[in-house]
Amino acid sequence: MSLMIIFLTFLGGYILSAQSSINGKLSSRLGTLETALVTFVTGALFLAIWLLFFGQGNLLAIAEAPKWQLLGVFFGTGYLFLTILVVPKIGVTVTNITAIVGQITAGFLIDQFGWFGASTIHFNSSKFVGLVFMMIALIFIFKDDRKQQHS
């Protein structure tokens, strides 16, 4: 089962990159905010239909959820908006690598301090080395993309 979860996560990342590229192009026709709106409205309609047939939770429990947990909605919207904004300027690869480095940095902080009710998992030297290597990779990819744009 864990191999399937890894594959599904990989597939999700693949789809996210495709969406970033497509939305970046669409924004040149519609506008950044308009593209974000179309993406979210379409997604909301699709999920509403999916929910009607397969929903098993309690959507009305949202009224009882702690208000801070609703921040995830704004963070998701912000992420989508920012990717639509920057993909046409720096490309899909640099956008995604930068987002991943940001996600991992935030993940380390969330794990270290147990923010948002997460289990505490301490930051250590091997995680630091991994983060440094990711930042170095980002620098190399960014410089290579800039070099290709100017040639």
C-alpha positions as CSV (number, residue, x, y, z in Angstrom):
1,M,0.0,0.0,0.0
2,S,2.8,2.5,0.8
3,L,4.2,2.2,-2.8
4,M,0.7,3.1,-4.1
5,I,0.6,6.1,-1.8
6,I,4.0,7.2,-3.1
7,F,2.8,6.8,-6.7
8,L,-0.4,8.7,-6.0
9,T,1.6,11.5,-4.4
10,F,3.9,11.6,-7.4
11,L,0.9,11.7,-9.7
12,G,-0.5,14.6,-7.7
13,G,2.7,16.5,-8.1
14,Y,2.8,15.8,-11.8
15,I,-0.8,17.0,-12.2
16,L,0.0,20.1,-10.1
17,S,2.9,21.0,-12.5
18,A,0.6,20.5,-15.5
19,Q,-2.0,22.7,-13.8
20,S,0.6,25.4,-13.1
21,S,1.6,25.5,-16.8
22,I,-1.9,25.5,-18.1
23,N,-3.1,28.1,-15.7
24,G,-0.1,30.3,-16.5
25,K,-1.0,30.3,-20.2
26,L,-4.7,30.8,-19.5
27,S,-3.9,33.8,-17.3
28,S,-2.4,35.6,-20.4
29,R,-5.9,35.5,-21.9
30,L,-8.1,35.8,-18.9
31,G,-6.0,37.6,-16.3
32,T,-4.5,36.2,-13.1
33,L,-7.5,36.7,-10.7
34,E,-9.9,35.5,-13.4
35,T,-7.9,32.3,-14.0
36,A,-7.9,31.6,-10.3
37,L,-11.6,32.2,-10.1
38,V,-12.3,29.9,-13.1
39,T,-10.1,27.2,-11.5
40,F,-11.8,27.4,-8.1
41,V,-15.4,27.7,-9.4
42,T,-14.8,24.7,-11.7
43,G,-13.2,22.7,-8.9
44,A,-16.1,23.6,-6.5
45,L,-18.7,22.5,-9.0
46,F,-16.8,19.2,-9.6
47,L,-16.4,18.6,-5.9
48,A,-20.1,19.4,-5.2
49,I,-21.2,16.8,-7.7
50,W,-18.7,14.3,-6.3
51,L,-19.9,15.1,-2.8
52,L,-23.5,14.3,-3.7
53,F,-22.6,10.8,-4.8
54,F,-19.7,9.9,-2.7
55,G,-19.6,12.3,0.3
56,Q,-19.4,10.5,3.7
57,G,-18.5,13.4,6.0
58,N,-20.5,16.2,7.6
59,L,-20.0,19.4,5.6
60,L,-22.2,21.3,8.2
61,A,-19.6,20.6,10.9
62,I,-17.6,23.5,9.4
63,A,-19.6,25.7,11.7
64,E,-18.1,23.9,14.7
65,A,-14.5,23.8,13.4
66,P,-12.0,26.1,15.1
67,K,-11.7,29.3,13.0
68,W,-7.9,29.0,12.6
69,Q,-8.5,25.7,10.7
70,L,-10.3,27.6,8.0
71,L,-7.1,29.4,7.2
72,G,-6.2,26.4,4.9
73,V,-8.8,27.7,2.4
74,F,-7.0,31.0,2.1
75,F,-3.6,29.4,2.0
76,G,-4.7,27.2,-0.9
77,T,-6.2,30.1,-2.7
78,G,-3.0,32.1,-2.2
79,Y,-0.8,29.3,-3.4
80,L,-2.9,28.9,-6.6
81,F,-3.0,32.6,-7.2
82,L,0.8,33.0,-6.7
83,T,1.6,30.1,-9.1
84,I,-0.6,31.6,-11.8
85,L,1.2,34.9,-11.3
86,V,4.8,33.6,-11.4
87,V,4.8,30.7,-13.8
88,P,4.7,33.0,-16.9
89,K,7.6,34.9,-15.4
90,I,10.0,32.2,-14.2
91,G,8.6,29.0,-15.6
92,V,7.0,25.8,-14.2
93,T,10.2,24.2,-13.0
94,V,11.6,27.1,-11.0
95,T,8.1,27.9,-9.6
96,N,7.6,24.3,-8.4
97,I,11.1,23.8,-7.0
98,T,10.8,27.1,-5.1
99,A,7.4,26.1,-3.8
100,I,8.8,22.7,-2.7
101,V,11.7,24.3,-0.9
102,G,9.1,26.6,0.8
103,Q,6.9,23.6,1.7
104,I,9.8,21.6,3.1
105,T,11.0,24.6,5.1
106,A,7.5,25.2,6.5
107,G,7.2,21.4,7.1
108,F,10.3,21.4,9.2
109,L,9.1,24.3,11.3
110,I,5.6,22.8,11.7
111,D,7.2,19.4,12.7
112,Q,9.7,21.0,15.0
113,F,7.3,23.1,17.0
114,G,4.1,21.0,16.6
115,W,2.2,23.9,15.0
116,F,-1.4,23.3,14.0
117,G,-1.7,20.3,16.2
118,A,1.0,18.3,14.3
119,S,3.2,15.7,16.1
120,T,6.6,17.0,17.1
121,I,9.4,15.7,14.9
122,H,12.7,17.3,15.7
123,F,14.9,19.0,13.1
124,N,18.3,17.5,12.8
125,S,21.6,17.8,10.9
126,S,20.6,15.4,8.2
127,K,17.4,17.3,7.5
128,F,19.5,20.5,7.4
129,V,21.9,19.0,4.9
130,G,19.0,17.9,2.7
131,L,17.4,21.4,2.8
132,V,20.8,23.0,1.9
133,F,21.1,20.6,-1.1
134,M,17.6,21.5,-2.2
135,M,18.4,25.2,-2.0
136,I,21.6,24.6,-4.0
137,A,19.6,22.7,-6.6
138,L,17.2,25.6,-6.8
139,I,20.0,28.0,-7.4
140,F,21.5,25.8,-10.2
141,I,18.2,25.4,-11.9
142,F,17.3,29.1,-11.6
143,K,20.7,30.1,-13.0
144,D,20.5,27.7,-15.9
145,D,17.0,28.9,-16.8
146,R,18.2,32.5,-16.7
147,K,21.2,31.6,-18.9
148,Q,18.9,29.9,-21.5
149,Q,16.5,32.8,-21.6
150,H,19.4,35.3,-22.4
151,S,20.9,33.1,-25.1
